[in-house]
Amino acid sequence: MTNIVLNVLVLTALTAVSWSVLRRMRGWALFWAVVHLCVLTAVFDTIMIDVGLYVFDPAKILGFYVWGAPLEDFAYAIAAAVFVPVLWRVLGRSSRTASRPDGAHGAESTHA
């Protein structure tokens, strides 16, 4: 299996599982998070590949590069930018925090 096939399968599965949360999130915020992480991926993956930290098997990649990073490597940046906020929302909804009013984080208020 090539990396792009694996990437598409994983991103599709993650999208399907988290669709109910994703559709309620701000699209532009997710878009800009993806853009910024992809730029960082292009810069730092290119550096890491150039110094020999890792090598991609040419038989497993498409052969398209963004700067010096293979196209398939950007799936990790996309997954992180989209699905970490989804996890943040899902895991942040515990019964302990859901019953508190906004702004109350366990500390007593000193307002009179």
MARBA-3410 file (N, C-alpha, C, O; in Angstrom, 1 decimal):
112
0.8,-1.2,0.0,0.0,0.0,0.0,0.9,1.2,0.0,1.9,1.3,0.7 ~ 0.6,2.2,-0.8,1.3,3.4,-0.9,0.9,4.4,0.2,-0.2,4.2,0.8 ~ 1.8,5.3,0.5,1.5,6.3,1.6,0.2,7.1,1.3,-0.5,7.4,2.2 ~ 0.0,7.5,0.1,-1.1,8.3,-0.2,-2.5,7.6,0.0,-3.4,8.2,0.5 ~ -2.5,6.3,-0.3,-3.7,5.5,-0.1,-4.0,5.4,1.4,-5.1,5.6,1.9
-2.9,5.1,2.2,-3.0,5.1,3.6,-3.5,6.4,4.2,-4.4,6.4,5.1 ~ -2.9,7.5,3.7,-3.3,8.8,4.2,-4.8,9.1,3.9,-5.5,9.6,4.8 ~ -5.2,8.8,2.7,-6.6,9.0,2.3,-7.6,8.2,3.2,-8.6,8.7,3.7 ~ -7.2,7.0,3.4,-8.1,6.1,4.3,-8.2,6.6,5.7,-9.2,6.7,6.3 ~ -7.0,7.0,6.3,-7.0,7.5,7.7,-7.8,8.8,7.8,-8.6,9.0,8.7
-7.5,9.8,6.9,-8.2,11.0,6.9,-9.7,10.9,6.7,-10.5,11.6,7.3 ~ -10.1,10.0,5.8,-11.5,9.7,5.6,-12.2,9.1,6.8,-13.3,9.5,7.2 ~ -11.5,8.2,7.5,-12.0,7.5,8.7,-12.2,8.6,9.8,-13.2,8.6,10.5 ~ -11.1,9.4,10.0,-11.2,10.4,11.0,-12.3,11.4,10.8,-13.0,11.9,11.7 ~ -12.5,11.8,9.5,-13.5,12.7,9.2,-14.9,12.1,9.5,-15.8,12.8,10.0
-15.1,10.9,9.1,-16.4,10.2,9.3,-16.7,10.1,10.8,-17.8,10.4,11.2 ~ -15.7,9.8,11.6,-15.9,9.6,13.0,-16.2,10.9,13.7,-17.0,10.9,14.7 ~ -15.6,12.0,13.3,-15.7,13.2,14.0,-16.6,14.3,13.2,-16.6,15.4,13.6 ~ -17.3,13.8,12.2,-18.1,14.8,11.4,-19.1,15.6,12.3,-19.3,16.8,12.0 ~ -19.8,15.0,13.2,-20.7,15.7,14.0,-20.1,16.9,14.8,-20.7,17.9,15.0
-18.8,16.7,15.2,-18.1,17.8,15.9,-17.6,18.8,14.9,-17.6,20.0,15.1 ~ -17.0,18.3,13.8,-16.4,19.1,12.8,-17.4,20.1,12.2,-17.0,21.3,12.0 ~ -18.6,19.7,11.9,-19.6,20.6,11.3,-20.0,21.7,12.2,-20.6,22.7,11.7 ~ -19.7,21.7,13.5,-20.1,22.7,14.4,-18.9,23.6,14.7,-19.0,24.6,15.5 ~ -17.7,23.3,14.1,-16.5,24.1,14.4,-16.4,25.3,13.4,-17.0,25.2,12.3
-15.6,26.3,13.7,-15.4,27.4,12.8,-14.4,27.0,11.7,-13.3,26.6,11.9 ~ -15.0,27.0,10.5,-14.2,26.6,9.3,-12.9,27.3,9.0,-11.9,26.8,8.7 ~ -13.0,28.7,9.1,-11.8,29.5,8.8,-10.7,29.2,9.8,-9.5,29.2,9.4 ~ -11.0,29.0,11.1,-10.0,28.7,12.1,-9.3,27.4,11.7,-8.1,27.3,11.8 ~ -10.1,26.4,11.4,-9.4,25.1,11.0,-8.6,25.3,9.7,-7.5,24.7,9.6
-9.1,26.0,8.7,-8.4,26.3,7.5,-7.1,26.9,7.8,-6.0,26.4,7.2 ~ -7.0,28.0,8.6,-5.8,28.7,8.8,-4.8,27.8,9.7,-3.6,27.9,9.5 ~ -5.3,27.0,10.5,-4.5,26.1,11.3,-3.8,25.1,10.3,-2.6,24.8,10.4 ~ -4.6,24.6,9.3,-4.1,23.6,8.3,-3.0,24.4,7.5,-1.9,23.8,7.3 ~ -3.2,25.6,7.1,-2.3,26.3,6.3,-1.0,26.5,7.0,0.1,26.2,6.5
-1.1,26.9,8.3,0.1,27.2,9.1,0.9,25.9,9.3,2.2,25.9,9.2 ~ 0.2,24.8,9.7,1.0,23.6,9.9,1.6,23.0,8.6,2.6,22.4,8.7 ~ 0.9,23.2,7.5,1.5,22.7,6.2,2.7,23.5,5.9,3.7,23.0,5.3 ~ 2.7,24.8,6.1,3.9,25.6,5.9,5.1,25.2,6.8,6.2,25.0,6.3 ~ 4.8,24.9,8.1,5.8,24.4,9.0,6.3,23.1,8.5,7.5,22.8,8.7
5.4,22.2,8.1,5.8,20.9,7.6,6.7,21.0,6.4,7.7,20.3,6.3 ~ 6.4,21.9,5.4,7.2,22.1,4.3,8.6,22.5,4.7,9.6,22.0,4.2 ~ 8.7,23.4,5.6,10.0,23.9,6.0,10.8,22.9,6.8,11.9,22.5,6.4 ~ 10.2,22.3,7.8,11.0,21.5,8.7,11.2,20.1,8.1,12.2,19.4,8.4 ~ 10.2,19.6,7.4,10.5,18.3,6.7,11.6,18.4,5.7,12.4,17.4,5.5
11.6,19.5,5.0,12.7,19.6,4.0,14.0,19.6,4.7,15.0,19.0,4.2 ~ 14.1,20.3,5.8,15.4,20.4,6.5,15.7,19.0,7.0,16.9,18.5,6.8 ~ 14.8,18.2,7.6,15.1,16.9,8.1,15.4,15.9,7.1,16.3,15.0,7.3 ~ 14.8,16.0,5.9,15.1,15.2,4.8,16.5,15.5,4.2,17.3,14.6,3.9 ~ 16.8,16.8,4.1,18.1,17.2,3.6,19.3,16.8,4.5,20.4,16.5,4.0
19.1,16.8,5.8,20.2,16.4,6.7,20.2,14.8,6.9,21.1,14.3,7.6 ~ 19.3,14.1,6.3,19.3,12.7,6.4,18.6,12.0,7.6,18.9,10.9,7.9 ~ 17.8,12.8,8.3,17.1,12.2,9.4,16.1,11.1,9.0,16.0,10.1,9.8 ~ 15.5,11.2,7.9,14.7,10.1,7.4,14.6,10.2,5.8,14.8,11.2,5.2 ~ 14.3,9.0,5.3,14.3,8.9,3.8,13.0,8.2,3.5,12.5,7.3,4.2
12.3,8.6,2.4,11.1,8.0,1.9,11.4,7.0,0.9,12.2,7.2,0.0 ~ 10.8,5.8,0.9,10.9,4.8,-0.1,10.2,5.3,-1.4,9.0,5.6,-1.4 ~ 11.0,5.5,-2.5,10.4,6.0,-3.7,9.2,5.2,-4.2,8.4,5.7,-5.0 ~ 9.2,3.9,-3.9,8.1,3.1,-4.4,6.8,3.3,-3.6,5.7,2.9,-4.0 ~ 6.9,4.0,-2.4,5.7,4.2,-1.6,5.1,5.6,-1.7,4.0,5.9,-1.2
5.8,6.5,-2.4,5.3,7.9,-2.6,5.0,8.2,-4.0,5.5,7.5,-4.9 ~ 4.2,9.3,-4.2,3.8,9.7,-5.6,5.0,10.3,-6.3,5.1,10.2,-7.6 ~ 5.9,11.0,-5.6,7.0,11.6,-6.2,6.8,13.1,-6.4,7.6,13.8,-7.1 ~ 5.7,13.7,-5.9,5.4,15.1,-5.9,5.9,15.7,-4.6,5.6,15.2,-3.6 ~ 6.7,16.8,-4.7,7.2,17.4,-3.6,6.8,18.8,-3.4,6.7,19.6,-4.4
6.6,19.3,-2.2,6.4,20.7,-1.9,7.6,21.1,-1.2,7.9,20.8,-0.1 ~ 8.4,22.0,-1.9,9.7,22.4,-1.6,10.5,21.1,-1.5,11.0,20.7,-2.6 ~ 10.8,20.5,-0.4,11.5,19.2,-0.4,10.8,18.1,0.3,11.4,17.0,0.5 ~ 9.6,18.4,0.7,8.8,17.4,1.4,7.8,16.7,0.5,7.1,17.3,-0.3 ~ 7.7,15.4,0.6,6.8,14.7,-0.3,5.3,15.0,0.1,5.0,15.3,1.2
4.5,15.1,-0.9,3.1,15.5,-0.8,2.4,14.7,0.3,1.6,15.2,1.1 ~ 2.7,13.4,0.4,2.1,12.5,1.4,2.3,12.9,2.8,1.5,12.6,3.7 ~ 3.4,13.6,3.1,3.8,14.0,4.4,2.9,15.1,5.0,2.9,15.3,6.2 ~ 2.1,15.7,4.2,1.3,16.8,4.6,0.0,16.3,5.3,-0.8,17.0,5.9 ~ -0.3,15.0,5.1,-1.5,14.4,5.7,-1.4,14.5,7.2,-2.4,14.6,7.9
-0.2,14.4,7.8,0.0,14.4,9.2,-0.4,15.8,9.7,-1.0,16.0,10.8 ~ 0.1,16.8,9.0,-0.2,18.2,9.4,-1.7,18.5,9.4,-2.3,19.2,10.2 ~ -2.4,18.0,8.3,-3.8,18.2,8.2,-4.5,17.5,9.3,-5.4,18.1,9.9 ~ -4.1,16.3,9.6,-4.8,15.5,10.6,-4.6,16.2,12.0,-5.6,16.3,12.8 ~ -3.4,16.7,12.3,-3.2,17.4,13.5,-4.0,18.7,13.6,-4.6,18.9,14.7
-4.0,19.5,12.6,-4.7,20.7,12.6,-6.2,20.6,12.7,-6.9,21.4,13.4 ~ -6.8,19.5,12.2,-8.2,19.4,12.2,-8.7,18.5,13.4,-9.7,18.9,14.1 ~ -8.0,17.5,13.7,-8.5,16.5,14.7,-8.0,16.7,16.1,-8.6,16.2,17.0 ~ -7.0,17.5,16.3,-6.6,17.9,17.7,-7.7,18.8,18.3,-8.1,18.6,19.4 ~ -8.2,19.8,17.6,-9.3,20.6,18.1,-10.6,19.8,18.3,-11.3,20.0,19.3
-10.8,18.8,17.5,-12.0,17.9,17.7,-11.8,17.2,19.0,-12.8,17.1,19.8 ~ -10.7,16.6,19.2,-10.4,15.9,20.5,-10.5,16.8,21.6,-11.1,16.4,22.7 ~ -10.1,18.0,21.5,-10.1,19.0,22.6,-11.6,19.2,23.0,-11.9,19.3,24.2 ~ -12.4,19.4,22.0,-13.9,19.6,22.2,-14.5,18.4,22.9,-15.3,18.5,23.8 ~ -14.2,17.2,22.3,-14.9,16.0,22.8,-14.4,15.7,24.2,-15.2,15.4,25.1
-13.1,15.7,24.5,-12.6,15.4,25.8,-12.8,16.5,26.8,-12.8,16.2,28.0 ~ -13.1,17.7,26.4,-13.4,18.8,27.3,-14.8,18.8,27.8,-15.2,19.6,28.7 ~ -15.6,17.9,27.3,-17.0,17.8,27.7,-17.3,16.7,28.8,-18.0,15.8,28.5 ~ -16.6,16.8,29.9,-16.9,15.9,30.9,-18.0,16.4,31.8,-18.3,17.6,31.8 ~ -18.6,15.5,32.6,-19.7,15.9,33.4,-19.2,16.9,34.5,-20.0,17.7,35.0
-18.0,16.8,34.9,-17.4,17.6,35.9,-17.3,19.1,35.4,-17.6,20.0,36.2 ~ -17.0,19.3,34.1,-16.8,20.7,33.6,-18.1,21.2,32.9,-18.3,22.4,32.8 ~ -19.0,20.3,32.5,-20.2,20.7,31.8,-21.2,21.3,32.7,-22.0,22.1,32.3 ~ -21.2,21.0,34.0,-22.2,21.5,34.9,-21.8,22.9,35.5,-22.6,23.5,36.1 ~ -20.5,23.3,35.3,-20.1,24.6,35.8,-20.5,25.7,34.9,-20.6,25.6,33.6
-20.8,26.9,35.4,-21.1,28.0,34.6,-19.8,28.5,33.9,-18.7,28.3,34.5 ~ -19.9,29.2,32.8,-18.7,29.7,32.1,-17.9,30.6,33.0,-18.5,31.4,33.8 ~ -16.6,30.4,33.0,-15.8,31.2,33.8,-15.5,30.7,35.2,-14.5,31.1,35.8 ~ -16.2,29.7,35.6,-16.0,29.1,37.0,-15.1,27.9,36.8,-15.6,26.9,36.3 ~ -13.9,28.0,37.3,-13.0,26.9,37.1,-12.5,26.3,38.5,-11.4,26.0,38.6
-13.4,26.3,39.4,-13.1,25.7,40.7,-12.7,26.7,41.7,-12.6,26.4,42.9 ~ -12.4,27.9,41.3,-11.9,28.9,42.3,-13.1,29.7,42.8,-14.1,30.0,42.0 ~ -13.1,30.1,44.0,-14.2,30.9,44.5,-14.1,32.4,44.0,-13.0,32.9,43.8 ~ -15.2,32.9,43.6,-15.3,34.3,43.1,-15.2,35.2,44.3,-15.8,35.0,45.3 ~ -14.4,36.3,44.1,-14.3,37.3,45.2,-15.1,38.6,44.9,-14.9,39.6,45.6
-16.0,38.5,43.9,-16.8,39.7,43.6,-17.9,39.9,44.6,-18.5,38.9,45.1 ~ -18.2,41.1,44.9,-19.2,41.4,45.9,-20.5,41.7,45.3,-21.5,42.0,45.9
END
